[in-house]
Amino acid sequence: MTARLNLAKPYVVGLFRIVLGLLFTCHGAASLFGVLGGAAGTKGGTVPTGAWPFWYAALIELVAGALVLLGLGTRGAAFLASGSMAYAYFDVHQPSALWPIQNGGELSVMFCWSFLLLVFTGSGAFGLDRLIASRPNAGQETEPSSEPVTA
């Protein structure tokens, strides 16, 4: 039983990463482009460009979410996204009440801890990280040959 669970682990992590990245990307796209209902509290609008911290948070959501979705630079993107959500919780939600259920911060907490999990598990299956890592000579520079080239 344990052996079968271990075989399924990379696929479950990969599917988890895809869903998480898609949801996070949607939040960023809604805030930046006004799609999917727009930014929270704007009735279909967008956050003002450069508005601290909301525009920068939306940019992180869009870019980090897309990278996590694709499984490209997953650990770094997930670390950035996790930190962004921790900031969102402590700066926006926590001052109004201690518990997430009281202050409306459940989504920030869930995103924060989910992305932190990906920092440690990696992209799992279906990620571009794995494709790049499995390529022959991936990340290795080839040294020029010392033998003369003949035509």
N, C-alpha and C positions, 0 to 999 in steps of 0.2 A: 504494500500500500504506500509506504513512504517513498519507494523508488518511483512509483507512478506520479506522486505529487511533485517530486524533484524534477521529473521530466516535463511536467506542465508549468513549472514555475516561470521560466523565461517568457512563455506565451501569455500567461496571466499578467505578468508585469508589463509586457508589451502592450496588451490591450488596455490595461489600467492607464499607462502613459498616454496612449492615443486619446482616450476619453478625457482625461485630465487636461491635456494640451488643447484639445478642441474646445472644451468649456472655457478655459482661460483665454484663448484666442478670441472667442465670441465676446467676452466681456470687454476686451480691448477694442475690438472692431465696433462694438456698440457705442463705446464712449468716444472714440476718435472720429467715426464716420456716420454716426446716427442710425445705423442699421439695427435690425433685430430689436426694435423698441427704443433705441437710443440710450444715452447715458442715464443712469439712475437719477430720478428727480428732475429730468429735463423735458419730459413728455415728447420723446423722439428726437431731442437735440443732441448736441455734442458738448464736450467740455471745452472751455476756451483754450486756445493754443497757448502753451507755456504756463498755464495756471498751476501753481504749486499747491499741493502735490498731485492733484488729480490727473492732469495731462501726462505727467511723467509716469504715473502709475499705469495709466492706460497704454502708454507706449511699451512699458515693460510687459504688461499683460499680452499685448499683441505679438511682440517679437519673441519673448521668452516662451509664450504659449505655442507659437508656431514652431519654434525650435524643438520644444518638448514633443509636440505632436509628430514631427518628422523623425524624432530620435537623433537629432544632430546637435552635438555639444550638450547632451542631455544633463549631465551632472552640473555644469556651470550655469546653464539656463535655469535649471530647477533650484539651484542655490540662490540665484538672483530673485526668482519668483517667490521663493519661500521667505526671503528677507523682506521683500516688498509687502507681502501679506502680514508678516509680523509687525511691520511698521504701521500698516493700515489698521490692524487690530488695536495696537497700543496707542496710536495717535488719534484715531477717529472713534473707535467703539468703546474702548475700556474706560475713558474718563466719565462716561455717562452711567456705568454700572460695572460691578465686578465680574459677573458671570456672562459668558457669550449669549446665553438664552435671554438674558435681561437687556443686553445692550445691542442686539442685532448683529453681533460679530461672528455668528456660527460659520458663515461662508468663508470669512477671512481665516478663521482658525483651521477649518478643514483644508482649505487650499494650502496654508502654511505647512501643516504637518504632512500632507500628501506630497508636496514638492520636496520636503526634507527627506521623506522616504526614498524618493527617486535619486537624491544625491548619493545615497548609500547603495541602492540596488542597481543603478545604471538604467539603461534604456530597455533591457529585456529584448525579446524577439521583435522583429519587424522594424527595427530602427536603422537609420542610415549610418549610425555609429558602427554597427556590426558589419555592414557592407564595406565600409571604408577600411575597417580594421582587418577584414578577411582578405582584402586584395593583396596579391603578391607585391612585395616591396613597398607596402603602404607606409608612408612617412619616412622612408629611407632614401637618402640621396645616393645616386650612383656615382662612383668615382670614375674618372676617365681612365681608359685602359692605357697601359704603358707600351703596348704593342703598336708598331706602326700600322697605319691604315693603308691598305693597297686597293686600288680600283680594279 
